[in-house]
Amino acid sequence: MTEVQLDDWVARLADDVIAEAKRRGTKPVCASGISPSGPIHLGNLREVMVPHLVCDEIRRRGHDAEHLISWDDFDRFRKVPKGIEGVDESWEQHIGKPLTSVPPPSGSAATSWAEHFRSELEVALDDLGVEYRGISQTEKYTAGDYVDQVLFAMGHRGQIDKVLDQYRTLAKAQPKKDQKLDADQQAAAEAAAEGSGAAGEDDGSGDGNYYPYKPYCSQCGTDFTTVTGYDDDSTELTYTCRCGHTETVLLRDFHHGKLVWKVDWPMRWAYEQVVFEPSGVDHQSPGSSFVVGKEIVPLFGWERPLGPMYAFVGIRGMAKMSSSKGGVPTPSMALRYMEPPLLRWLYARKKPNQAFDVALDSEIQRMYDEWDGLLRKVSGEKGQPGDIAALARATSTAAGELPQTPVTLPYRTIASVLDITTGDDAQAQRILTEVDPRTPVSGLEVLRPRLDRAQAWVAEQMPEDDRTVVRAEPNRAALQGLSDESSHALTLLLDGNSDDLTRIEDAWSIDGLSHQVYGVPKVLQGKAADFRPDRKADPETAAALGARQREFFKLLYTLLIDKETGPRLPTLLLAIGPERLRGLLSLR
């Protein structure tokens, strides 16, 4: 792909990473770390998308760059998440085991807990165009790839303990705050306390000697173990487990344990020569792993990577997401309702330190409106540099373009039509081809994948109160009780007037029906159908027209769907069809 000059936060970070890699004499290596301890949610996705976007920008410039995703599947199983189908309290027996030694939820085709949650994200990343090299920490540790690093850490445990002890003292000296935490602060505190990975794990300290290594017991498989002795020359290590098992092993040959997190992470920075790795608030607070790692990683012959802190990603209507709780929205779930370029755009347009929400409720329609507005703005050469860059990163990678919907009818329109037609493809196609005469829709295929995403959203996420059921028969009692003005309003809607409202059949498009339904209250007010009130110069006229418009809309909704509100009226009328509409609004 030819080089494209993009100007945004991604480009600026890419500049820094390229310069830093050159200074260190290595290629740009960007890293992410994901612990498959539970559902890998949309907050975790930021851990992947920030390095991906930066690495992809470096590749766009023709550099050889690599994005690593380290699957922290050798982490301990810390707690049983709530609300996960196929999981009950019996999984508590596996607490303390590696995630790859814990069975998957019942009914899963995966071989382990880690594989079950990792594989779902892998599919989503493929859809999102994320190119990376995955590294299983279980495979690395059990294959003995880190033996030299483990022995080195044990041999330098005194120096490591001294570094960590400074931060232990610092943490104890931190004054407690009396004020209440706001929602974001509380979310950060919860993340630090329970985390999705190893942020909250101990650093290997104890009442006796310090050992930065934690073995998994050969008898029960858990890490409820205590190292009681270690000989540097022979690498002979003795540990006891709470299950009663005691064992002495040669650490150079024993590959069933791992370095504690605050040593493990900087060790891997050096092993993989990582230049860039962002992390969340839970890893960057005072005394946490990213901060402490700066002083530990030089022992392994490296420097801490460039690593901006990223803010949380939320879901509208949900508290801060944690993968230790079941039911949190995952990337795969989001991709059921939105196209990959849109989800990429949400992460590309915000700087890492800016929090944002992903909407899977009715606000997804507004989000799509923003996206479509961006497409129009950039195609019309009115986009700012940041808009152009965000759109380019959303719709393409260094490897090429991502699939997009050929004909982009508004998501809210498609959703409304699908809701009303309830799975009738022929009916949906008839209506959608009439939405906009300027946008030819030859068949439903040109509306995919947006159509499929909207269909899934209507079926699974649309609030029950928002669903639309059109009356089968006219509401005769309501029609007979109409005032003269209301009857005249319906006549204007259906038959127009001699001036600027036409017969409803001749206005059969979204634009035409919009003109018709918004024009009727204006004509009733003695104005032209295309009259635009000046709210500042004549607020009384504007207010009166607004009240008349609300009453007219309420009348239509009541007669058509037995509600006072509903989907946008032009879309609703288009879905009903002119013949049926006349039948529902007329006494015959």
BELQUI-V284741 format. One record per residue. N is the residue number from 0. RES is the residue in one letter. BURIAL is I if it has 24 or more other ideal C-beta (glycine too) atoms within 12 Angstrom, else O. Layout:
N:RES:BURIAL, N:RES:BURIAL
This chain:
0:M:O, 1:T:O, 2:E:O, 3:V:I, 4:Q:O, 5:L:I, 6:D:O, 7:D:I, 8:W:I, 9:V:I, 10:A:I, 11:R:O, 12:L:I, 13:A:I, 14:D:I, 15:D:I, 16:V:I, 17:I:I, 18:A:O, 19:E:I, 20:A:I, 21:K:O, 22:R:O, 23:R:I, 24:G:O, 25:T:I, 26:K:I, 27:P:I, 28:V:I, 29:C:I, 30:A:I, 31:S:I, 32:G:I, 33:I:I, 34:S:I, 35:P:I, 36:S:I, 37:G:I, 38:P:I, 39:I:I, 40:H:I, 41:L:I, 42:G:I, 43:N:I, 44:L:I, 45:R:I, 46:E:I, 47:V:I, 48:M:I, 49:V:I, 50:P:I, 51:H:I, 52:L:I, 53:V:I, 54:C:I, 55:D:I, 56:E:I, 57:I:I, 58:R:I, 59:R:I, 60:R:I, 61:G:O, 62:H:I, 63:D:O, 64:A:I, 65:E:I, 66:H:I, 67:L:I, 68:I:I, 69:S:I, 70:W:I, 71:D:I, 72:D:I, 73:F:I, 74:D:I, 75:R:I, 76:F:I, 77:R:I, 78:K:I, 79:V:I, 80:P:I, 81:K:O, 82:G:O, 83:I:I, 84:E:O, 85:G:O, 86:V:I, 87:D:O, 88:E:O, 89:S:O, 90:W:I, 91:E:O, 92:Q:O, 93:H:I, 94:I:I, 95:G:I, 96:K:I, 97:P:I, 98:L:I, 99:T:I, 100:S:I, 101:V:I, 102:P:I, 103:P:I, 104:P:I, 105:S:O, 106:G:O, 107:S:O, 108:A:O, 109:A:I, 110:T:O, 111:S:I, 112:W:I, 113:A:I, 114:E:I, 115:H:I, 116:F:I, 117:R:I, 118:S:I, 119:E:I, 120:L:I, 121:E:I, 122:V:O, 123:A:I, 124:L:I, 125:D:O, 126:D:I, 127:L:I, 128:G:I, 129:V:I, 130:E:I, 131:Y:I, 132:R:O, 133:G:I, 134:I:I, 135:S:I, 136:Q:I, 137:T:I, 138:E:O, 139:K:I, 140:Y:I, 141:T:O, 142:A:O, 143:G:O, 144:D:O, 145:Y:I, 146:V:I, 147:D:O, 148:Q:I, 149:V:I, 150:L:I, 151:F:I, 152:A:I, 153:M:I, 154:G:I, 155:H:I, 156:R:I, 157:G:O, 158:Q:O, 159:I:I, 160:D:I, 161:K:O, 162:V:I, 163:L:I, 164:D:O, 165:Q:O, 166:Y:I, 167:R:O, 168:T:O, 169:L:O, 170:A:O, 171:K:O, 172:A:O, 173:Q:O, 174:P:O, 175:K:O, 176:K:O, 177:D:O, 178:Q:O, 179:K:O, 180:L:O, 181:D:O, 182:A:O, 183:D:O, 184:Q:O, 185:Q:O, 186:A:I, 187:A:I, 188:A:I, 189:E:I, 190:A:I, 191:A:I, 192:A:O, 193:E:I, 194:G:I, 195:S:I, 196:G:I, 197:A:I, 198:A:I, 199:G:I, 200:E:I, 201:D:O, 202:D:I, 203:G:I, 204:S:I, 205:G:O, 206:D:O, 207:G:O, 208:N:O, 209:Y:I, 210:Y:I, 211:P:I, 212:Y:I, 213:K:I, 214:P:I, 215:Y:I, 216:C:I, 217:S:O, 218:Q:O, 219:C:I, 220:G:I, 221:T:I, 222:D:I, 223:F:O, 224:T:I, 225:T:I, 226:V:I, 227:T:O, 228:G:O, 229:Y:I, 230:D:O, 231:D:O, 232:D:O, 233:S:O, 234:T:I, 235:E:O, 236:L:I, 237:T:I, 238:Y:I, 239:T:O, 240:C:I, 241:R:O, 242:C:O, 243:G:O, 244:H:O, 245:T:O, 246:E:I, 247:T:O, 248:V:I, 249:L:O, 250:L:I, 251:R:O, 252:D:O, 253:F:I, 254:H:I, 255:H:I, 256:G:I, 257:K:I, 258:L:I, 259:V:I, 260:W:I, 261:K:I, 262:V:I, 263:D:I, 264:W:I, 265:P:I, 266:M:I, 267:R:I, 268:W:I, 269:A:I, 270:Y:I, 271:E:I, 272:Q:I, 273:V:I, 274:V:I, 275:F:I, 276:E:I, 277:P:I, 278:S:I, 279:G:I, 280:V:I, 281:D:I, 282:H:I, 283:Q:I, 284:S:I, 285:P:O, 286:G:I, 287:S:I, 288:S:I, 289:F:I, 290:V:I, 291:V:I, 292:G:I, 293:K:I, 294:E:I, 295:I:I, 296:V:I, 297:P:O, 298:L:I, 299:F:I, 300:G:O, 301:W:I, 302:E:I, 303:R:I, 304:P:I, 305:L:I, 306:G:I, 307:P:I, 308:M:I, 309:Y:I, 310:A:I, 311:F:I, 312:V:I, 313:G:I, 314:I:I, 315:R:O, 316:G:O, 317:M:I, 318:A:O, 319:K:I, 320:M:I, 321:S:I, 322:S:I, 323:S:I, 324:K:I, 325:G:I, 326:G:O, 327:V:I, 328:P:I, 329:T:I, 330:P:I, 331:S:I, 332:M:I, 333:A:I, 334:L:I, 335:R:I, 336:Y:I, 337:M:I, 338:E:I, 339:P:I, 340:P:I, 341:L:I, 342:L:I, 343:R:I, 344:W:I, 345:L:I, 346:Y:I, 347:A:I, 348:R:I, 349:K:I, 350:K:I, 351:P:I, 352:N:O, 353:Q:O, 354:A:I, 355:F:I, 356:D:I, 357:V:I, 358:A:I, 359:L:I, 360:D:O, 361:S:I, 362:E:O, 363:I:I, 364:Q:I, 365:R:O, 366:M:I, 367:Y:I, 368:D:I, 369:E:I, 370:W:I, 371:D:I, 372:G:O, 373:L:I, 374:L:I, 375:R:O, 376:K:O, 377:V:I, 378:S:O, 379:G:O, 380:E:O, 381:K:O, 382:G:O, 383:Q:O, 384:P:O, 385:G:I, 386:D:I, 387:I:I, 388:A:I, 389:A:I, 390:L:I, 391:A:I, 392:R:I, 393:A:I, 394:T:I, 395:S:I, 396:T:I, 397:A:I, 398:A:O, 399:G:O, 400:E:O, 401:L:I, 402:P:O, 403:Q:I, 404:T:I, 405:P:O, 406:V:I, 407:T:I, 408:L:I, 409:P:I, 410:Y:I, 411:R:I, 412:T:I, 413:I:I, 414:A:I, 415:S:I, 416:V:I, 417:L:I, 418:D:I, 419:I:I, 420:T:I, 421:T:O, 422:G:O, 423:D:O, 424:D:O, 425:A:O, 426:Q:I, 427:A:I, 428:Q:I, 429:R:O, 430:I:I, 431:L:I, 432:T:I, 433:E:I, 434:V:I, 435:D:I, 436:P:O, 437:R:O, 438:T:O, 439:P:O, 440:V:I, 441:S:O, 442:G:O, 443:L:I, 444:E:O, 445:V:O, 446:L:I, 447:R:I, 448:P:I, 449:R:I, 450:L:I, 451:D:I, 452:R:I, 453:A:I, 454:Q:I, 455:A:I, 456:W:I, 457:V:I, 458:A:O, 459:E:O, 460:Q:I, 461:M:I, 462:P:O, 463:E:O, 464:D:O, 465:D:O, 466:R:O, 467:T:I, 468:V:O, 469:V:I, 470:R:I, 471:A:O, 472:E:O, 473:P:I, 474:N:I, 475:R:O, 476:A:O, 477:A:I, 478:L:I, 479:Q:O, 480:G:O, 481:L:I, 482:S:O, 483:D:O, 484:E:O, 485:S:I, 486:S:O, 487:H:O, 488:A:I, 489:L:I, 490:T:I, 491:L:I, 492:L:I, 493:L:I, 494:D:I, 495:G:I, 496:N:O, 497:S:O, 498:D:O, 499:D:O, 500:L:I, 501:T:I, 502:R:O, 503:I:I, 504:E:O, 505:D:O, 506:A:I, 507:W:I, 508:S:I, 509:I:I, 510:D:O, 511:G:I, 512:L:I, 513:S:I, 514:H:I, 515:Q:I, 516:V:I, 517:Y:I, 518:G:I, 519:V:I, 520:P:I, 521:K:I, 522:V:I, 523:L:I, 524:Q:I, 525:G:O, 526:K:I, 527:A:O, 528:A:I, 529:D:O, 530:F:I, 531:R:O, 532:P:I, 533:D:O, 534:R:O, 535:K:O, 536:A:O, 537:D:O, 538:P:O, 539:E:O, 540:T:O, 541:A:O, 542:A:O, 543:A:O, 544:L:I, 545:G:O, 546:A:O, 547:R:I, 548:Q:I, 549:R:O, 550:E:I, 551:F:I, 552:F:I, 553:K:I, 554:L:I, 555:L:I, 556:Y:I, 557:T:I, 558:L:I, 559:L:I, 560:I:I, 561:D:O, 562:K:O, 563:E:O, 564:T:O, 565:G:I, 566:P:I, 567:R:I, 568:L:I, 569:P:I, 570:T:I, 571:L:I, 572:L:I, 573:L:I, 574:A:I, 575:I:I, 576:G:I, 577:P:I, 578:E:O, 579:R:I, 580:L:I, 581:R:I, 582:G:O, 583:L:I, 584:L:I, 585:S:I, 586:L:O, 587:R:O
